Amino acid sequence: MAMVDDKENENIEEKKEAPKIKKAPPKPRAARKGGTINIRRTLSHSAWIAHKDLLEFSRNRVMLVMLFVFPLFMMVMVGYIFPSGSSVKDMPVAIVNQDNFNDTGQPGPESIMLVSTVRAINDNSHFFKFKNMTSEAKVKEAIKHGDEMGALIIAANFTNNLRTGGQGYITVLYDQSNPTISAQISAVLDQLVNQIGTQHAVMQVNQTTHFSLNVSKSIVTPYKVTNKGTIPGNPSYFQFLAPGMMMLVVMMGAMSGLPRAIAYEKDSGTLDGVLVAPTSRLSIILGKVMAQTVRAFIQGMVVLLLAIVLFGVTIHGSILLVVFMLLLGTFSFIGLGIMITSVASDESTASTFMMVLQFPMMFLSGVLFPIQQMPWYMQAIAKVMPLTYAAQAMRKIIVLGAGIQDIMSELVILIVFGVVLLAISIPLFKRTMTR
Amino acid sequence: MAAGSDEPMIQTFEISKKFDDFTAVDKVSIHVDQGEIYGLLGPNGAGKSTLIRILTTLTVPSGGRATIDGLDIVKQAEEVREVVGLVSEKMIMYDKLTAYENLRLFAKLYNVSKKEMDTRIAELLQIVGMTKWADERIEKFSTGMKQRINVIRALVSMPRLVFMDEPTLGLDPQSTADIRDLIKRLRDKDGLTIVLTTHIMNEADMLCDRIGVIDRGKIVAQDSPSNLKSQIVEKGRTLVNLDLENPPVDAGERLKAIEGVLSVAQTENKVKVIVQNEDGFQQVLEGAIKNGFKVRNASVALPTLEDVFLHYTGRAMDDKLVEKPKSSGHRGHGPPGFRPRGRIR
């Protein structure tokens, strides 16, 4: 660095007329003590430490970019890989019409009508991409190769059976190697066939009884079900995901930010400088916690903004309550962060601890999948995780518009969790700092 | 010594620090007077850093006690911290912060009032010639510039005692000279007490009023540099330095057999011989030539601090671990299995 060297040479010139340092007057020892001053000092010191941390953070470009990229990445990743009805399109499915009408070797009118109706309905939804095939064996071969994901097979005597007062047999074949997709395919095909069958039945009843079409319909399907949620509109998966994601990001920030920050200062030696100053251990954690809270809070807000702007999530509850939940979330997880800091001696140990704690929380706390989907023993684990309650409360606020009284039990759990962890971790931290 | 100081700045009474089964500091009793520069010398892993960590309250001793400015370092740790400043080997600075921001942070942590802080920071920056760079981030500085800030950072709190661990390590000659000047100035003009560790014997000789040599956790010698030097070569003896070309393995043994030779210390082709005679130079030179050694250079030498160090610790200060350890005796965090190359007796 030639430039820096030049600078140094200039400095040397400047140094000659340096003034004399005034000798420090010895401080009266009595003034060093005092209970009330200590609280003010502790707060002042922690504010300066927090200020320092945030300055460092705001000047770290990579960290700033990550502040936005990380939540976006998580939202996109998790949001789009989750299977949802509307997102599945053009699934390759074969139609095998084995109908043999009056031994002509040709499909009869009933099966032809069925196929064309299925195709007509699919033309609107584009759920499937149909292909005609000639035999079940060929379909199985195609599924094995991954060319088709399922098939609708119409049995040989389809038209004849129907015409003689029997039932027309249809087989739905699906690829078992992909349970989620095949479950959807078979469900939709089932539904489609049922729908056409109902139409068929309505026509039959109408023809034989000469009742009006509506009456005929009420005979065939007497019950009509409408699905409706408690809030208007049709909540997307993002609506489910965003609140949990906000709490997840806050949790990760609170838990990993602190151990990283302290382990980093330990490794680089700067922590010694702070420890050697007449600063209480409490103000060091307090300062770090304040900085991490601000950081986690900003990150939570970034998730919220992304959710609103990019993914069309709407907040039905109070925004103040959302902010409050973000802060409470940080509070209840920060104790875990302090604990990891105290136990782990260096950065890599801290990272390992974090991974071990964060992974189960991420997957078991109902952030990504509803806990109701899990087997009972997993649900039991989920119920001891604070993130479960944090995510649940946040979801109630954002999706259901819940007020503070509706989330009281979650709040109490989170506060108790936070207080207990802090009560354990702060003395632990103080002890490890003066080994 | 500063006038009017009656109690020593540092006094330790058999202070020890054990890590599991390893004793880093072993019953060390030293005293450092007010306003002196005290050099703490010792090989890597001798316990210098641990001793400094104890005295700066970064770690608690496992035995013995110590006072700084009359304050107990364990019971009155908080007060001790107000008196002490630390220039650690690892620079205590935040790279993303500017020089001024770093200085301000530590001034605040030491409860320096706003007014005092501003004048103090301005003065210190000017002394090290860094006023212009006050608002630049540390990450942009060269090592020399960083170390200037690192040193004055320890001074913003107006400490009465400063520990400096290798303050000139890895610096360019100009910065090294500047830092040394600053250290002297702090003692002479401000009456600061300074405890210094260094690998450079010359530096210790130049700067220190008194020196403590620490080895394997114990203080093995403690005195002024000149006394230490005169102690190893008593009156009526001569120290002869020989520079031999390709000396045989048993060169040391054969030189020792020469009449009047008291001790021989060999580091590769350099041999130090102490002989019992005020003008034993001739004796040694002839003996060497008689043994068939090719002598490239021979001289009568005054002992240096380096010789003192070698004498007490059995190894040169700049010894690096190059050879495989021969003994299994592992001595803590220092490189294991150092083989003492020579000893002057």
Interface residues (C-beta under 8 A of the other chain):
Chain A: M1 V4 D5 K7 E8 E10 N11 I12 E13 E14 K15 A18 P19 K20 I21 K22 K23 A24 P26 K27 R29 R32 R41 S44 H45 W48 I49 H51 K52 L55 E56 R59 N60 S268 G269 T270 D272 G273 V274 L275 V276 A277 P278 T279 T434 R435
Chain B: T56 T57 L58 T59 V60 E78 E79 R81 E82 V84 L86 S88 E89 K90 M91 I92 M93 Y94 K96 L97 E101 L105 F106 K108 L109 Y110 N111 E123 L124 Q126 I127 V128 G129 M130 T131 K132 W133 R137 K140 F141 S142 G144 M145 R153 L155 S157 M158 R160 Q174 S175 D178 L186 K189 D190 G191
